[in-house]
Amino acid sequence: MLYYLRKIDWAVVLPSLALSAIGVFFIADAANYMGSPPPPFANRQLLWFFISFVFYIGAMVLGFKRLKRLAPSLFAVCCALLVAVLICGTSCKGAKRWIALGWFNLQPSEFIKLAFILFMPLLLSNGRAKKLKFVLLFFSVTASIVFLIAAEPDLGTSLLFVPLALTIALTAGVKRRIIVAIVLVVTIAAPLLFNHLRPYQKERILAFTNPEQYRLAESYQIRQAEVAIGSGGLFGKGYGNGTHNALNLLPARHTDFIFSLIAEEWGLVGGVLVLVLLFSLIFLGITTAIYANSEYGRLVALGVSALLFFQTVVSIAMNLGLAPVTGIPLPFLTYGGSSMILCWSSVASLSLVRLNDKPSLVEYCLRDC
Amino acid sequence: MNRSAIILFALVCAVAMCGLIARLIQMQVFKFEYYEDIAERKRLRLEILDAERGTIYDRNGVPLAYDRVTYDVAVLISEFDPTFEIAKTLERELKLKNVLSGLDAHLFSVLSRNHCLNSRIDCGIVHNPARLKTLKEKYPLKYGAFELIETPEGETRLFLLSEVLFQRLEVLANLSKTLNIEFEVLFKKTEEIRNRIMRTTNAYERRYEMNRPQVIVSGVSREDVFRLELDAERLVGVVVLERRKREYRGEAFAHILGYMRRLNEEEVEKARAEGRIVNRAYNPPEVFEKFCGDSFFVDDEVGAYGVEKYFEPSLRGKKGAQLLEHDITTRRYQILDRIEPSRGEDVYLTIDAGLQEAAYRALKERGIVGAVVLLHPTTGEILALVSHPSFDPNRIKDAEYYRSLLEAPYPLLERAAKSSYAPGSTMKIAASIAGLSEGTITSNTYFECHGYHKNPNAFRCWVYPSAHGPQNIEEALKHSCNVFFFQLADMIDAEKLVGWFKRLGIGEPPPLEIGATQGILPTPEWKRKRYENTVARLNDLKLKIKGQDADDSLKEKIDSLEKITAIYREESAWVPGDSRNLAVGQGAILVSPLQVARMFAVVANGGSLVNTHIVLGNSKESENLNINPSVLETIKNGLRRAVFETGGTANKSGLARFGAYAKTGTAEVNKKTGSNNGWIAGFAPGDSPKVVFVVLVEQTTKHGGEVAAPVAAEILEKLFTNKKTADENVVLSTKD
């Protein structure tokens, strides 16, 4: 028993456990004010957590090498699922993002995130990063993923892959000129593509830039979240005493705006706690990327780090009024099975790199000097 | 492998993390008071705005069904009664328990005058007086009931001031004076509401109920509402609700317009599952995101019958929404945003209100149970569709009234289009068209009427034991001679005869937006099928009890079915008697007044079967039946002579004044009681018809010419000689 306890990667598991627990805790709070009787969100989230933890253990058992071998097939399956969701996905508010499998909703755009991190480095490792054809392949695959997801439509998630891909590419050693070129292309293309956005997507961006004009549809959400967070103060209003009383109208408290709920009820202390926990995982990933032995391992570790980073930053920035509303989930905290499984699988990959890809002292010195 | 990239990324992460923490600090430390102010003061509410339902007009723009607005006075407990909030604050700040019951006990003693209104309640020692002091200074209205007193021992005790705590007593006193209702009545109502809310266990439900307007007085007049609005500042927590009530012009239109009903449980559940149930004032955030105008209140009404039902989607309109920010301290509302409700579409009927009411009155004054149809001969527009007795749709929600409607003479039965009757001699028109068009007879063919045909007990003329003597078809129509048509029926092929009836719209439902019956047209095939169906049913039953011991009721059923089958076997083939009955509109044939009107329109307009409709603009192309004009001429002559010449069955009716050509009908219904259906059907003025009319009198012992024709005459008088109607009457100046 003690043997297995020592084998567990506590540096990764502890923050993840803490975050998952906080998530369940606050989802229960949000659900209590969402109907009579309250919807069973907290119980479900707990179930997702257990399932995700099983995934974690499973990945540990699988091992790093097998994971690397499985990466391409995993990616292919996820791509197939992405296409499938466009064809036979269930509509929710006019968006086809899920495939309903009985009582479980599968969201392929979540799983593709992990598949992306595990598979794409293969395209650029072992010196392929310097060869143009692989670089082009890398970015075209990325672009296809972006368009597949954007067609659902899920603009927020699709755009997530741009900085993710760029970070991986840059780390893998793709020539800086190419990276800069891609960035320029995206920056120029973005305003031009604005007109092709769906109305609600346009509204979200406009609501962000002119909050005074757009009050009914989108910007009031941000405004509510802002007031909720601000009025939390240093120590918060206490668990259960949140916005439900004062402002009555903060939607998606258990998903997009769960951070607002935490910051409101646990104050600055709570907000910083969540940030510290999340960033501890992110920085852990970065340090792993530095010392890991194989190039693939480094890229995967960095990929996990980047994935967690971009999701965290965008989601929390949105809560704080620094970014427009997107559907990007806050890792571990947002209600949702697919997201929870993704997060635990990602940190599982990280753990695998940490545990199995450690260089010996000699190797590390040789590399470093 | 790019090391520096990783370092760059790490830097970006660090900067981002610091940035987010900095923003948190900015919001939660530096701007804390700003946000706390908003959180304390502002309440947001999403109100759903009801849409006005479309009005149903007659062809001239007379409103027949419309919304009328009534007012209710309601309270929002969350604003009206601050004790809930104060209790919560105290529990939070002072860690007290059971504050609410303590406050209520104090209210009770205030009301029973044990304590006076400006007494104080001692709540205990405050450990954090500074915070409460700040709250009290910043939100004097909200925390006005608090009073912090320093005792000589150096403690700070919190007192609550009754008169601020129980401000609602003053509000109720105000309401009582303005609305002239006793204070006790209002107080009891609000206490009932309050107790119900306090007993709710689920936090969400409690919050919902506290923010939902609870009606305390309904049916308030507009003047009272104005007076309440003048006093709005002092009437904390009082809201005036607009309620819409549907009103109808009268009984005469009831069957056409229909009425409204509440949604039933199934419909509510289905809408709830689709997220389309909304509340008037307080809605959960999810409603807000997905709001669509096509949603329902739980107590919404939809059309249940008639035009209200069939045109529900266009009449209903779309709801709107309003996001209100309410400032607790200044008690002012600010509308942050508003989606206008869109009014339902109006429906214009082809009905002429004046004619409809005149026809209805004509039946009512004579105590006639029956129907009237007025039809435009070329466009198919229905100018009047009257069924008497009718009901008052404004009272249909009254349970007792509704129960009374279920008894004889069955006012809920629509007799003009949805019921069918034995048509009697009106069907001679169809037989005439058939006989002349098929060449069986010509206008010069003469038959002799001896008063009966073949069997004096079975096929008699109505003048029996008298006789009409020799007649051609015009004279037979003028006298409504049965024997002539019996002889015609014997000569014409049954399928051809039945075919013409079908072509003239008998046995098929005439087009009508609110639904119409098809009646029964007996044909050889119909008879054969009837027999075959009973045989099938009999065999089914026999199979069921095969081998088993059948119980008595089943055996009885089989017995009676066997008897019926035997009868039908005898009658499964078409016999000459069937054709004869058909030609004079007796036997199994059943026709609605609307179908009769449609048939007479064929004669009036020169041979087209019109598309009958009741909503303006719904006209479609008529079907040309390709009838030889000379055939129609002959028939018209017969109808003319019936009205104008002595001896004609419609001669003494008063119809001649309007130049009408008509056919009477007297259909035997019950030989024993001598009860008949009395008909008159025709068009006027005969030479260039502007209207087709049909009057049906259910259950009369008299002839159609005696009972129904005078009614028609009275209606035509209203149509033609009334100067106002004549000028405005679009019948005389058709649009197309």
Interface residues (C-beta under 8 A of the other chain):
Chain A: N32 Y33 M34 G35 S36 P37 P38 K93 T167 L170 T171 A172 G173 R215 L216 Y220 Q224 E226 V227 A228 I229 G230 S231 G232 G233 L234 G238 N241 T243 H244 N245 A246 L247 N248 L249 L250 P251 A252 R253 A263 G267 L268 G271 V272 L275 F279 I282 F283 I286 A289 I290 E295 R298 L302 S305 A306 F309 V313 I316 A317 L320 L322
Chain B: M1 N2 R3 A5 I6 L8 F9 A10 C13 A16 M17 L20 I21 R23 L24 I25 M27 Q28 V29 K31 F32 Y34 Y35 E36 I38 A39 E40 K42 R43 L44 R45 L46 K88 R92 N202 A203 Y204 E205 R207 Y208 N211 Y282 P284 P285 E286 F288 E289 K290 A321 L323 L336 D337 R338 I339
